[in-house]
C-alpha cells in the first residue's frame, strides 16, 4: 500500500538543501531524483548482487548499488530528522518499503551507489495511513463549494444527506494548510500547496478540523480541494489488460474512455435488497461494516451516519441524517474485472486535458439505484429527468482519503 503524502515530505525535509536542484533542466524531470539521492518504493531486492530496484512516484526506475560500507537507517513515518532512527541491515528490507538512497546519482539518473539507505517500512507506512484515514473520517467534512467570500476568507459548502441538502461555513485562517489536486491527478497525496484564491464554486472540498458551538460552522486545520468531473454511463467495453473502460455518457450521450490506474478506487453499489441495511449503517460487524443480505432495517430503526462531521453521526450537524458521500466510502471495493459490459457506473476524475478520456479517482459500478436516488423527482405532467441529472447536486466522491 502506498502512502507518500507525509512520508515523502518527511524524507525530503531531511535534505532540504538538495531541493534547489529541482526544476533545473533535465534534473527537474523527476522530483524524487536529485544529484545526491533518489526516493522510491522498493520493487526488487538482489541480496547476492547487493542491489535494490526502486521506483519513484513518477515511474522512474533506479538501480541502487550497495557496498560493504553502506549504512541502513529505519525512520518512522512523520519523523523529519535521523535523531530517532534505528539501525537496519539489508536483510531487513522488503519489497514495498519506502527508501531514500543517498549517493552520487548517475548522469542518466538511472543508478546510484548508496552510502546510506533510509527506510520507512511498508508496515509502518500502512499503520500511519490507517491512522490518518481514521482521523479524517472522524474529524473530517466533505462537500461541494457553493459560495466564496474572499473578504472574510469564508467557504460555504453543501453536501447531500437523506434529510436534504446541508450547508456548512468554513472560515480559512493563516494557520489553515491548503492543498489542491492538479489536473489528471488521482491521489490525495499528490495534492499541491494552494491558497484561497484558487478556489472556485463547484469545487469539491475535504477538510480536517473541528466544529465549534455553531454546528453549521467548521474550523479547519487542513483543506484539500479540486475541480472534478463526475459522470454516469453505461459500460460498452472493458479492457482489463490496458486498464480502460469505455462508456456511453448518460448526460451528453457521447462515448468516453475511463482510464483505471493503480491508485483508483473502484466500488460496487449493493442490490436494492441490501440498501436498507446500508442506509442504517449496519453490517455484520456493526456500523460501517459491509451490509448484510436482506431487506430494510426494522421498523423504527434510525439511519446513522459515519460518526464524523458531515456524516450525520456524533459530531455531525443536528438532524443531518444519513450522508450519501459517507455511504459511498463504505461500499466494498472491487477490481476492474468486476466491471461488466452493460453495467451502469459513476466515475469521478479531475478536469484533464482530453475531455474524452477520464482518469478515474473513484468509480462506482452497479449505480442504477444510486442514480435513481439522486435524480430530482419530476413534477406532475413532466417527463422523467435524465438518469444523470442528480450527479451535480451535492455528491462528492472525487477527493479520496490519505
GIRA-V109959 format. One record per pair of residues at least 6 apart in sequence whose ideal C-beta (glycine too) atoms are under 7 Angstrom apart, sorted by sequence separation. I is the first residue (numbers start at 0). J is the second residue. D is the distance in Angstrom with one decimal. If there is no record, write none. Layout:
{{I:J:D} {I:J:D}}
This chain:
{{20:26:5.1} {21:27:5.3} {31:37:6.4} {54:60:5.5} {55:61:6.9} {105:111:6.8} {210:216:6.9} {280:286:4.3} {282:288:2.8} {283:289:6.6} {304:310:3.6} {306:312:3.9} {308:314:5.4} {309:315:6.0} {338:344:6.8} {351:357:6.7} {363:369:6.7} {377:383:5.6} {11:18:6.8} {26:33:6.8} {31:38:4.2} {44:51:5.8} {74:81:6.9} {104:111:4.6} {147:154:6.1} {157:164:5.2} {158:165:5.5} {210:217:5.7} {211:218:6.0} {237:244:5.3} {247:254:5.9} {248:255:5.3} {280:287:6.5} {282:289:4.7} {304:311:2.7} {305:312:5.7} {306:313:5.6} {307:314:5.9} {308:315:5.5} {351:358:6.1} {377:384:6.1} {26:34:6.7} {31:39:6.1} {52:60:6.5} {53:61:5.2} {75:83:6.8} {157:165:6.4} {181:189:6.7} {269:277:5.9} {282:290:5.3} {283:291:5.5} {304:312:3.8} {306:314:7.0} {307:315:6.8} {311:319:4.0} {21:30:5.6} {43:52:4.0} {72:81:6.1} {102:111:4.5} {103:112:6.9} {146:155:3.9} {157:166:5.1} {208:217:5.9} {209:218:5.4} {236:245:4.2} {245:254:6.4} {246:255:5.4} {282:291:6.1} {303:312:5.6} {311:320:5.0} {348:357:4.1} {375:384:5.7} {41:51:5.8} {42:52:4.8} {52:62:6.0} {53:63:6.0} {74:84:5.0} {102:112:4.9} {144:154:5.9} {145:155:5.2} {180:190:5.3} {181:191:5.7} {208:218:5.0} {234:244:6.0} {235:245:4.9} {311:321:5.4} {348:358:5.3} {374:384:5.3} {42:53:6.4} {73:84:6.2} {100:111:5.1} {102:113:4.6} {145:156:6.4} {155:166:6.2} {156:167:5.5} {179:190:5.7} {206:217:6.3} {208:219:3.9} {235:246:6.2} {245:256:5.6} {246:257:6.3} {304:315:5.5} {311:322:5.0} {346:357:6.1} {348:359:5.7} {349:360:7.0} {21:33:7.0} {41:53:5.7} {42:54:5.1} {50:62:5.9} {51:63:4.1} {72:84:4.1} {73:85:4.8} {101:113:6.2} {102:114:5.1} {144:156:5.5} {145:157:5.0} {178:190:3.8} {179:191:5.8} {207:219:6.7} {208:220:4.8} {234:246:5.5} {235:247:5.9} {310:322:4.8} {348:360:5.6} {374:386:6.7} {20:33:4.9} {40:53:6.3} {50:63:6.5} {100:113:4.2} {101:114:5.5} {143:156:6.1} {155:168:5.4} {156:169:6.4} {178:191:6.2} {206:219:4.2} {207:220:5.4} {233:246:6.1} {243:256:5.7} {244:257:4.3} {277:290:4.2} {309:322:6.0} {346:359:5.1} {347:360:5.3} {375:388:6.0} {20:34:5.9} {39:53:3.5} {40:54:5.5} {50:64:5.9} {51:65:6.9} {72:86:6.7} {73:87:4.9} {101:115:4.4} {142:156:3.4} {143:157:5.8} {178:192:6.0} {179:193:3.7} {207:221:4.4} {232:246:3.2} {233:247:5.3} {243:257:6.9} {276:290:4.4} {347:361:4.8} {374:388:5.1} {375:389:6.3} {39:54:5.0} {49:64:6.8} {50:65:6.6} {71:86:6.8} {72:87:6.7} {142:157:5.6} {143:158:7.0} {153:168:5.7} {154:169:4.4} {178:193:5.6} {206:221:6.7} {232:247:5.5} {243:258:5.9} {244:259:6.5} {276:291:5.6} {281:296:6.6} {304:319:6.5} {310:325:4.5} {374:389:4.4} {17:33:4.7} {37:53:6.6} {39:55:4.3} {49:65:4.2} {71:87:3.9} {100:116:5.5} {142:158:3.8} {153:169:7.0} {177:193:4.6} {206:222:4.7} {232:248:4.9} {233:249:7.0} {242:258:6.3} {346:362:4.6} {370:386:5.1} {373:389:2.8} {38:55:6.5} {71:88:6.0} {141:158:6.1} {153:170:5.1} {154:171:6.5} {177:194:5.8} {232:249:5.5} {242:259:4.3} {273:290:4.6} {276:293:6.3} {279:296:4.1} {286:303:5.7} {304:321:5.7} {305:322:6.3} {370:387:6.6} {373:390:6.5} {17:35:5.0} {37:55:6.9} {71:89:6.6} {98:116:5.5} {99:117:4.4} {152:170:6.5} {179:197:5.8} {204:222:6.3} {205:223:5.0} {230:248:5.6} {231:249:4.6} {242:260:6.5} {302:320:6.4} {304:322:5.1} {344:362:5.9} {345:363:4.7} {17:36:6.5} {98:117:6.5} {152:171:4.2} {273:292:6.2} {275:294:5.8} {302:321:4.0} {344:363:6.4} {370:389:6.7} {373:392:6.7} {98:118:5.2} {204:224:4.9} {230:250:6.7} {275:295:2.5} {276:296:6.2} {305:325:3.7} {344:364:4.8} {14:35:7.0} {203:224:6.7} {269:290:5.5} {272:293:6.9} {275:296:5.2} {279:300:5.3} {304:325:5.8} {345:366:4.6} {373:394:6.3} {14:36:6.3} {39:61:6.2} {96:118:5.5} {97:119:4.3} {202:224:5.0} {203:225:5.8} {272:294:6.1} {280:302:6.8} {342:364:4.9} {344:366:5.7} {32:55:6.3} {96:119:6.8} {202:225:6.4} {232:255:6.3} {279:302:5.5} {280:303:3.9} {342:365:6.4} {343:366:4.9} {31:55:4.0} {37:61:4.6} {65:89:6.3} {96:120:5.2} {171:195:5.5} {202:226:5.5} {203:227:5.1} {278:302:5.2} {279:303:6.5} {280:304:7.0} {343:367:4.8} {345:369:6.7} {31:56:5.8} {96:121:5.3} {142:167:6.7} {230:255:6.7} {29:55:5.6} {31:57:6.6} {92:118:6.4} {95:121:3.6} {198:224:6.1} {338:364:5.1} {32:59:6.1} {97:124:6.0} {140:167:6.4} {199:226:6.4} {337:364:6.9} {343:370:6.8} {10:38:5.9} {29:57:4.6} {93:121:6.3} {32:61:6.7} {29:59:4.8} {7:38:6.3} {87:118:6.0} {193:224:6.8} {333:364:6.8} {190:223:5.2} {330:363:6.7} {361:396:4.8} {187:223:6.7} {327:363:6.5} {361:397:6.4} {63:100:4.3} {169:206:5.9} {360:397:5.2} {361:399:6.6} {1:40:7.0} {360:399:6.3} {287:329:6.0} {289:331:5.5} {46:89:6.1} {72:115:6.7} {74:117:5.6} {76:119:5.5} {152:195:5.3} {278:321:5.5} {69:113:5.3} {74:118:6.8} {154:198:6.6} {175:219:5.3} {176:220:6.7} {53:98:6.1} {69:114:6.4} {70:115:5.0} {71:116:5.0} {72:117:5.0} {73:118:5.1} {74:119:5.7} {175:220:6.8} {176:221:4.6} {177:222:4.9} {178:223:5.0} {179:224:5.1} {180:225:3.2} {345:390:6.9} {64:110:6.6} {66:112:6.8} {69:115:6.8} {72:118:6.8} {149:195:6.8} {179:225:6.0} {53:100:6.8} {62:109:6.5} {69:116:6.3} {71:118:6.4} {73:120:6.7} {76:123:5.6} {168:215:6.5} {175:222:6.0} {44:92:6.0} {61:109:6.1} {62:110:4.5} {63:111:5.6} {64:112:4.5} {65:113:5.9} {75:123:6.1} {76:124:5.6} {156:204:5.5} {167:215:5.6} {168:216:5.0} {169:217:4.9} {170:218:7.0} {171:219:7.0} {59:108:6.9} {61:110:6.5} {64:113:6.7} {166:215:6.7} {167:216:6.9} {277:326:6.3} {347:396:5.6} {44:94:6.7} {61:111:6.2} {63:113:5.1} {77:127:6.7} {154:204:6.8} {167:217:5.3} {169:219:5.5} {347:397:3.9} {41:92:6.3} {43:94:6.9} {76:127:4.0} {147:198:5.8} {41:93:7.0} {42:94:6.4} {3:56:6.1} {41:94:5.3} {147:200:6.4} {41:95:6.4} {144:198:6.2} {146:200:6.7} {40:95:6.5} {41:96:4.7} {144:199:7.0} {145:200:6.4} {144:200:5.5} {40:97:5.8} {41:98:5.9} {144:201:6.5} {143:201:6.7} {144:202:4.7} {39:98:6.8} {143:203:5.8} {144:204:5.6} {38:99:4.8} {266:327:6.9} {142:204:5.9} {268:330:6.3} {36:99:5.5} {37:100:5.1} {267:330:6.3} {36:100:6.2} {141:205:4.9} {266:330:3.8} {267:331:5.9} {36:101:4.8} {266:331:6.5} {13:79:6.5} {35:101:6.6} {139:205:6.2} {140:206:5.2} {266:332:5.7} {267:333:4.7} {9:76:6.7} {12:79:4.5} {13:80:6.6} {37:104:5.9} {139:206:6.6} {265:332:6.3} {266:333:6.5} {9:77:5.7} {13:81:7.0} {35:103:7.0} {139:207:5.2} {264:332:6.5} {265:333:5.1} {9:78:6.0} {34:103:7.0} {35:104:6.9} {138:207:5.6} {265:334:6.5} {327:396:4.7} {6:76:4.8} {9:79:5.2} {34:104:5.5} {138:208:6.5} {265:335:6.6} {267:337:6.5} {324:394:6.7} {5:76:6.2} {33:104:6.8} {138:209:6.4} {323:394:6.1} {324:395:5.7} {5:77:5.8} {32:104:6.2} {135:207:5.6} {324:396:5.9} {134:207:6.9} {37:111:5.2} {185:260:6.1} {32:108:5.0} {186:262:5.0} {259:335:5.2} {140:217:5.4} {185:262:5.5} {185:263:6.1} {29:108:7.0} {10:99:4.9} {257:346:5.4} {6:97:5.7} {217:308:6.2} {242:335:6.5} {244:338:6.0} {274:368:6.5} {268:363:5.5} {239:335:4.9} {263:359:4.4} {268:364:7.0} {239:336:5.5} {263:360:6.4} {264:361:5.0} {265:362:4.8} {266:363:5.1} {267:364:5.3} {268:365:4.2} {271:368:5.4} {210:308:5.7} {237:335:6.7} {246:344:6.5} {258:356:6.1} {260:358:6.4} {267:365:5.2} {268:366:5.3} {256:355:6.4} {258:357:6.8} {263:362:6.5} {255:355:6.0} {256:356:4.8} {257:357:5.3} {258:358:4.7} {259:359:5.5} {268:368:6.1} {215:316:6.3} {237:338:5.5} {258:359:6.6} {268:369:5.3} {214:316:4.6} {237:339:6.9} {255:357:6.2} {257:359:5.4} {214:317:5.6} {237:340:6.4} {210:314:6.7} {234:338:6.2} {236:340:6.5} {234:339:6.7} {235:340:6.4} {234:340:5.3} {10:117:6.5} {234:341:6.3} {233:341:6.8} {234:342:4.7} {233:343:5.6} {234:344:6.1} {231:343:6.7} {232:344:6.1} {6:119:5.4} {231:344:7.0} {231:345:4.9} {229:345:6.6} {230:346:5.9} {161:278:6.9} {6:124:5.8} {229:347:4.7} {227:347:5.4} {228:348:5.5} {227:348:6.6} {2:124:4.7} {227:349:5.9} {228:350:5.6} {226:349:6.7} {225:349:5.8} {226:350:4.8} {0:125:5.0} {2:127:6.3} {2:128:3.9} {0:128:6.5} {228:357:6.6} {231:366:6.5} {250:385:5.9} {264:399:6.2} {249:385:6.6} {249:386:4.9} {250:387:4.2} {249:387:4.1} {231:370:5.8} {161:302:6.2} {158:309:5.7} {160:311:5.8} {165:316:5.9} {165:319:5.6} {231:386:6.5} {162:318:6.1} {231:387:4.1} {162:319:6.4} {230:387:7.0} {162:320:3.0} {160:319:5.4} {161:320:4.5} {231:390:5.9} {160:320:4.0} {161:321:4.3} {160:321:6.0} {229:390:5.0} {160:322:5.1} {160:323:6.8} {158:322:6.4} {159:323:5.1} {184:349:5.6} {229:394:6.7} {158:324:5.8} {183:349:5.9} {142:309:6.7} {182:349:5.5} {139:307:5.5} {140:308:4.5} {141:309:5.8} {182:350:5.9} {183:351:4.4} {229:397:6.7} {136:305:6.2} {137:306:6.4} {138:307:6.2} {139:308:6.7} {140:309:4.0} {180:349:5.2} {182:351:5.5} {183:352:6.8} {137:307:4.9} {138:308:6.9} {182:352:6.6} {227:397:3.4} {136:307:5.3} {225:397:6.3} {185:358:5.7} {225:398:6.1} {183:358:5.4} {185:360:4.6} {223:398:5.8} {4:187:6.3} {141:324:5.0} {4:188:3.3} {3:188:4.8} {2:188:6.9} {203:395:4.3} {205:398:4.4} {203:397:5.1} {203:398:5.2} {187:398:7.0} {187:399:4.9} {187:400:6.3} {188:401:6.7} {187:401:5.4} {164:393:5.7} {159:392:6.4} {159:393:3.1} {158:393:5.4} {159:394:6.0} {157:393:5.5} {158:395:6.6} {143:393:6.0} {143:395:5.1} {142:395:6.0} {141:395:5.7} {141:398:6.8} {1:262:7.0} {135:400:5.4} {135:401:6.5} {132:400:4.6} {132:401:5.7} {131:401:4.3} {128:401:5.9} {4:401:5.4} {2:401:6.6}}
